[in-house]
């Protein structure tokens, strides 16, 4: 499994997602609650995969996806949201993100399926 960083403004969601993905065998190397913290950790930890909430409580996960895509080496960025793919599909397609997983379907199997 890839080394994974999760970015979301909700501490409660981060804790739940980290536990859920860890139990499923996804290696979580860090969590971040803001764009600046995510960029710092991405540069420091060099994750293979970054799960980024589209709405970071006043900050844009889409903007963060662009920033992460500029890193060398660039991690795979997957956007996540409480919204459905139908609601955010155009934004995801226009971003440098590799794809989208709804938060309601976020689990280790979804991460593994996405990476295949």
Secondary structure, 3 states (H helix, E strand, C coil): CCEEEEECCCHHHHHHHHHHHHHCCCEEEEEECCHHHHHHHHHHHCCCEEEEECECCCCEHHHHHHHHHCCCCCCEEEEEECCCHHHHHHHHHHCCCCEEEEHHHCCHHHHHHHHC
